Amino acid sequence: MIKAISLRGKKIGEINGDTYISHRLSDKHFYIKGRGYPITNDVLKLLKKDNVLYIQIVEHGKKAITIYRTTLQKYMDAVMIAEGGFEPQRCVPLTEMNKVSYFEIK
C-alpha cells in the first residue's frame, strides 16, 4: 500500500511498504554543505511513527536519474541543520548512501 506524505499541503514523498521515497531535483534541492538531500526533523519523526525502515532518494539530474538508499536510522542519527530560514533538518551525504540505480537521460 502506498501512502502519500505531505508537508504544508504539498506532496513531498510517499511510503511504499517500509520505504519512504522522495523525488529531488539535483539543481534545486541538493544541500552543498551536507553533500546530500536534507529531510525535516518533523518528517523523520512521522516516518518513524509509520514504521519506515529505509529512505530512498530519487535524484533527478540534467543528464541522469540516480536512486540512493539508506536507513531511516542513519538520517535520525545525522547532524541537525538549522539555517537559511528552514525548519530543522537532517542530511546524510550521498557518499554514505547506497547507489541503487543510475539511468542516463538522452
N, C-alpha and C positions, 0 to 999 in steps of 0.2 A: 504494500500500500504506500502510495506517495503522498506526502503531506507538505504543502507549501508553507514556507516560513516568510513572514512579512515583518517589516520594521517601519513604523510610521505610515502604514498603508501601502507600502511598496514591497513587492516580492523581491526577496534578496537571495533566496535559495529554496531547496527542498530536501526533505528527508525521505530516503528510499531505504527501507529496512533499517539497518544500523548505521547508515552513512548519510552525512549531510553533504549535499552537492551545491557548490557556489560557482557561478559563471562570473569571470572577471575580465575586463578589458585591460590588457597589459599597459597601454599608454595612459590609462586613466586611473586605475586602481592600485598599481604597483607602488609599494612603500619603499623608497630607495634606502632610507636609513636602516630599515628592518630586513631588507632584501627579500620581501615576501608580500603576502596579502593579509592585512590585519582583519580580525573579526572582533566585533564589540564584545565586551565582557558580558553584557546582558544577553546577547545571543548565545554565547558559550554556556551560560547558566541554563538557558532554555533547552539547549541541545542535551545537556547532561540530564535534565529532568525527563527528557524524551528518550533516554537510554541510548543515545547515539554513541558509537564507539569510534567511528572514523570520519575524517573530513577530507573531502575531495574537491580540489580547486581546479576548475576548467579554465585555463588561461587562453584567452582569445588574443593572439598577436596579429601583426600585419602580415606575416608570412607563414604562420603555423598556429595550430591549436595544440596545447600541451596539457596533459592531465597529471596533476600531482596529488599524492595521497599521504596522509599521516593520521595519527590518532588524535582524538579529542583531548586526551590527557596531555599530549605534547603541547597543544595550544593552551590548555589550562595552566600548565607549568611555565609558559613563556613570559617574558618580561612585559609588564604593563606599560602601555604607551598612552600618554595624555598630552596631546599638543595640537596646535592648529585649530582649536575650536571644536574638535571632535570629541565624542564621549570616549571613556577609557576603552582601549582595545589591546589585544594581544596579537603578536605576529611571530610566525615560525618561518625562518629563512627557507627559501626553496631548496637550497643545498642540503637541508636537513630533512627534506621530504622525499618520498619515493616517486620517481618519474614513472608513471604507469603507461602513458601513451603519448605519441607525437604524430601529428598529421600535418603535412605541408599543405598550404593553401596555394592553389595555382591561379 
